[in-house]
Amino acid sequence: MMTKRRGSTASPFMKLSALLVVLSVLLLAGCNFTSPVAGGWKSLSASEGLDDVSGKENWKKLSYKVVLQNVSGEAMEIEWIEPILKGNLLLHDPDRSLRKEMGQTVENNGRLEIEDSFEFDSENVNLGSSQNIKSMLVKVKGVDEPIEVNV
């Protein structure tokens, strides 16, 4: 006659599952899911849209909105901003500047909202499947070099 054993040890699958859960929790506990801070700025959000330009074959319009937050502890006067692109969107116009003059002061914990668009010839251009804007250059008055903030 067979009898069931009580208090039998856990199966190897159960042990492995428990170990994986514990390791996952330990790994994720050390992760920081907030945006990195660069020069007192961090990115809060970034979005973009890509549309065809009516009447211009192979031309696209990239519209974007980026929200940055000043976390430096003091107000900053912004001279200009400029998006840095991931791909070769400006292949046919490589010397084109996307710089936007600002002349705006952003208080500590204040937000800088940048919303703009530009048109470009998309023939032979690799359009990204994700975001095409990699980062924003922020030129602060009194600081020699612009600050690159990942978006």
C-alpha positions as CSV (number, residue, x, y, z in Angstrom):
1,M,0.0,0.0,0.0
2,M,1.3,3.4,-1.0
3,T,1.2,6.3,1.4
4,K,1.6,10.0,0.7
5,R,4.5,11.6,2.3
6,R,3.8,14.7,4.3
7,G,6.3,17.4,4.5
8,S,8.0,16.3,1.3
9,T,10.6,18.7,-0.1
10,A,9.7,21.2,-2.7
11,S,10.2,20.3,-6.3
12,P,13.3,21.6,-8.2
13,F,10.9,23.8,-10.2
14,M,9.6,25.5,-7.1
15,K,13.1,26.1,-5.7
16,L,14.2,27.6,-9.0
17,S,11.1,29.8,-9.2
18,A,11.6,31.1,-5.7
19,L,15.3,31.8,-6.4
20,L,14.4,33.7,-9.6
21,V,11.9,35.8,-7.7
22,V,14.4,36.7,-5.0
23,L,17.1,37.6,-7.5
24,S,14.7,39.7,-9.5
25,V,13.6,41.7,-6.4
26,L,17.3,42.2,-5.4
27,L,18.3,43.4,-8.8
28,L,15.3,45.8,-9.2
29,A,15.7,47.2,-5.7
30,G,18.9,49.0,-6.8
31,C,17.5,50.5,-10.0
32,N,16.7,54.2,-10.3
33,F,13.8,54.7,-12.7
34,T,14.1,58.5,-12.7
35,S,15.7,60.5,-15.4
36,P,19.4,61.2,-15.0
37,V,20.3,64.8,-14.0
38,A,22.8,66.7,-16.3
39,G,24.0,70.1,-15.2
40,G,21.0,70.7,-13.0
41,W,18.5,69.6,-15.6
42,K,16.4,66.5,-16.1
43,S,14.0,65.4,-18.7
44,L,10.4,65.0,-17.6
45,S,8.8,64.0,-21.0
46,A,9.5,64.0,-24.7
47,S,7.2,63.3,-27.6
48,E,7.4,63.7,-31.3
49,G,5.3,63.2,-34.4
50,L,6.3,62.6,-38.1
51,D,4.0,63.8,-40.9
52,D,4.2,64.1,-44.7
53,V,4.6,67.6,-46.0
54,S,1.8,68.4,-48.5
55,G,2.9,69.2,-52.0
56,K,6.6,68.2,-51.4
57,E,7.5,64.7,-52.4
58,N,9.8,62.9,-49.9
59,W,9.5,65.7,-47.4
60,K,8.6,65.1,-43.8
61,K,7.8,67.3,-40.8
62,L,9.1,66.4,-37.4
63,S,7.1,68.0,-34.5
64,Y,8.4,67.6,-31.0
65,K,7.7,68.6,-27.4
66,V,10.2,68.2,-24.6
67,V,9.7,69.2,-21.0
68,L,12.9,69.7,-18.9
69,Q,13.0,70.6,-15.2
70,N,15.5,72.8,-13.5
71,V,16.7,70.8,-10.4
72,S,19.9,72.9,-9.9
73,G,18.8,74.6,-6.7
74,E,18.8,78.1,-8.3
75,A,17.2,80.0,-11.1
76,M,18.8,79.7,-14.6
77,E,18.6,82.0,-17.5
78,I,18.4,80.1,-20.8
79,E,20.0,81.7,-23.8
80,W,19.1,78.9,-26.4
81,I,18.2,75.3,-26.8
82,E,19.0,72.9,-29.7
83,P,17.8,69.3,-30.3
84,I,20.4,66.7,-31.0
85,L,19.1,64.1,-33.5
86,K,19.8,60.4,-33.4
87,G,19.9,59.6,-37.1
88,N,20.7,61.4,-40.3
89,L,17.5,63.4,-40.6
90,L,19.4,66.4,-42.0
91,L,21.4,64.3,-44.5
92,H,20.6,66.8,-47.3
93,D,21.2,69.9,-45.2
94,P,24.0,68.9,-42.7
95,D,24.9,72.5,-41.8
96,R,21.3,73.4,-40.8
97,S,20.9,74.7,-37.3
98,L,17.9,73.8,-35.2
99,R,18.9,76.2,-32.4
100,K,16.0,78.1,-30.8
101,E,16.8,81.4,-29.0
102,M,15.0,81.5,-25.6
103,G,15.9,84.4,-23.3
104,Q,13.9,82.8,-20.5
105,T,14.6,82.4,-16.8
106,V,13.6,79.1,-15.3
107,E,13.3,79.0,-11.5
108,N,14.5,76.1,-9.3
109,N,12.1,73.2,-9.9
110,G,10.5,75.1,-12.7
111,R,9.9,73.6,-16.1
112,L,11.1,74.5,-19.6
113,E,8.7,73.4,-22.3
114,I,10.1,73.3,-25.8
115,E,7.7,72.7,-28.6
116,D,8.9,73.1,-32.2
117,S,9.0,71.5,-35.7
118,F,11.1,71.4,-38.8
119,E,10.7,70.0,-42.3
120,F,13.4,68.0,-44.1
121,D,14.0,66.0,-47.3
122,S,13.5,62.4,-46.2
123,E,14.9,60.7,-49.4
124,N,17.6,58.2,-48.3
125,V,17.2,59.1,-44.7
126,N,16.9,56.5,-42.0
127,L,13.8,57.4,-40.0
128,G,14.0,56.0,-36.5
129,S,11.4,53.5,-35.4
130,S,11.5,55.2,-32.0
131,Q,12.4,58.7,-31.0
132,N,14.5,60.7,-33.4
133,I,15.6,63.3,-30.8
134,K,18.4,62.0,-28.6
135,S,19.0,65.0,-26.3
136,M,18.6,68.7,-25.9
137,L,21.5,71.1,-25.7
138,V,20.7,73.8,-23.1
139,K,22.9,77.0,-23.1
140,V,22.7,78.7,-19.7
141,K,23.9,82.3,-19.3
142,G,27.2,82.5,-17.6
143,V,28.2,78.9,-18.4
144,D,30.8,78.4,-21.1
145,E,29.5,75.1,-22.6
146,P,25.9,74.1,-23.3
147,I,24.5,71.2,-21.2
148,E,23.4,68.0,-23.0
149,V,20.3,66.6,-21.4
150,N,19.1,63.1,-22.6
151,V,15.4,63.0,-23.4
